[in-house]
Structure formats: structure tokens, C-alpha cells
Amino acid sequence: MKFKRIVGFTLLEMLLAVVVIATVGITISNAIGGVANQTFTLERRTMAHWVAQNQLHRLRISLRNDNNAIPEGKDTARVFMGERDWEVRTEITATDHPWVRRVEVDVYELEPGGHTLGPFDHSVAFVGRY
């Protein structure tokens, strides 16, 4: 009596194939998650930079009708932009020239609980009287 040989994969070969496919799937999943996280971080930092630049432009526009230099000091403002709340901290200091001020702007993201995250942007500018 002759036995027919059945052609196919053994259980061990099938388990090995499943392990290889699972490993590749996990690797791809981690890579996609990393890209998503980088994209979120980049979007947050870009939005914070725009908030800082808007603050600097507001200061420059406020000088158009005033011949005096910007007063020195610190200020904190809350801004809503990009469906997020931001805290903008501005520090204005004197320079060697009486008409020029150094302006530093730090932008933090405000969480719903009131906690601040960041700073996500730190901008420095020199703003003159004219």
C-alpha cells in the first residue's frame, strides 16, 4: 500500500510566517506613530512662532502713532489662535541707544487645566522708535 504525500506547509512554517508578518507590522506601526508625533510637534511650534511674530508686529504697529520708545518692562497676554490658548510673555529691555529696545517674546501653550507647556517659541527682536 502506497501513501500519498500531501503537499503544503507545516505548522512550524506557518507560525514562522505569522511571526515575520507581525514583526513587520509592528515596525511599520511604530514608524507611522513617530511621524504623526513629529507632525504634531512641528505644527505646535509653527503656530507658537506665528503667535510670537504677531506680538512683535503689534508692538511695531503701536509705535506708528507714538514718537516715544516702547516702555521697558514685562507683560503677559493670553491669545487664542489655531484652536489653542497661548500665553505670550513679553520682556522689553533698554539698549545702548535710547530709541531702540530689545524685545523678547516667549510663547507657551495653555492646557485646559491652566497649566502651561513650553516655551514652544522664543523670539528676540530690536524695535526702534521709527
C-alpha positions in Angstrom: 0.0 0.0 0.0 1.4 3.4 -1.0 0.7 6.5 0.9 0.0 9.7 -0.9 2.2 12.6 0.1 0.3 15.7 1.0 1.9 18.9 -0.2 1.6 22.0 1.9 3.2 24.0 4.8 3.9 22.6 8.2 2.6 24.2 11.3 6.1 25.4 12.2 6.4 27.2 8.8 3.0 28.8 9.3 3.9 30.1 12.8 7.2 31.5 11.5 5.4 33.3 8.7 2.9 34.8 11.2 5.8 36.0 13.4 7.6 37.7 10.5 4.4 39.4 9.3 3.7 40.6 12.9 7.2 42.0 13.3 6.9 43.9 10.0 3.5 45.2 11.1 4.8 46.5 14.5 7.8 48.2 12.9 5.6 50.0 10.3 3.1 51.0 13.1 5.8 52.5 15.2 7.3 54.4 12.3 3.8 55.9 11.4 3.3 56.8 15.1 6.6 58.6 15.2 5.8 60.6 12.0 2.4 61.6 13.5 4.1 62.8 16.7 6.7 64.8 14.8 4.0 66.4 12.7 2.1 67.4 15.8 5.2 68.9 17.4 6.1 70.8 14.2 2.6 72.2 13.9 2.6 73.3 17.5 6.0 75.0 17.2 5.0 76.7 13.9 1.8 78.1 15.5 3.7 79.3 18.5 6.2 81.1 16.2 3.3 82.8 14.4 1.9 83.9 17.8 5.3 85.4 18.7 5.6 87.2 15.4 2.1 88.6 15.7 3.1 90.0 19.1 6.1 91.7 17.7 4.1 93.2 14.8 1.5 94.5 17.3 4.4 96.4 19.1 5.7 97.8 15.9 2.2 98.9 14.8 1.6 100.6 18.2 4.7 102.8 17.5 3.3 104.3 14.3 1.2 106.9 16.2 3.7 107.4 19.1 7.1 109.1 18.8 8.3 107.7 22.1 10.2 104.5 22.5 8.4 101.4 23.9 8.4 101.4 27.7 10.6 98.9 29.4 9.0 96.1 31.4 7.3 92.7 31.3 3.9 91.8 30.1 1.8 88.6 29.8 -1.1 88.2 27.4 -3.4 85.4 26.5 -4.1 84.7 22.8 -6.4 82.3 21.1 -5.0 81.1 17.8 -5.2 77.8 15.9 -7.9 76.5 18.2 -5.5 76.7 21.1 -4.9 79.1 24.0 -1.4 80.6 24.2 0.3 82.6 26.9 2.6 85.2 25.5 5.3 86.6 27.8 7.0 89.8 26.5 10.0 91.4 28.1 11.3 94.8 26.9 14.7 96.0 27.9 16.8 99.1 27.1 19.8 99.0 24.7 22.7 101.4 24.4 20.6 103.6 22.1 17.8 105.5 23.7 15.3 104.9 20.8 15.9 101.1 20.5 14.5 98.4 22.7 15.3 94.7 22.9 12.1 92.7 22.9 12.0 89.0 23.9 8.8 87.0 23.4 8.2 83.6 24.8 5.1 81.6 23.8 3.6 78.8 26.0 0.6 76.6 25.3 -2.1 76.7 27.9 -3.8 73.4 28.8 -7.4 73.4 29.8 -6.5 72.9 33.5 -4.5 76.2 33.4 -1.0 74.6 33.2 1.5 76.0 30.8 3.5 73.9 28.4 6.7 75.1 26.7 8.0 77.6 25.8 7.5 76.5 22.2 8.9 79.7 20.7 11.5 82.3 21.9 11.8 85.3 19.6 14.1 88.2 20.0 13.8 91.5 18.1 15.1 95.0 18.3 12.4 97.6 17.9 13.2 101.2 17.2 11.3 104.4 17.6 10.6 104.9 13.9 
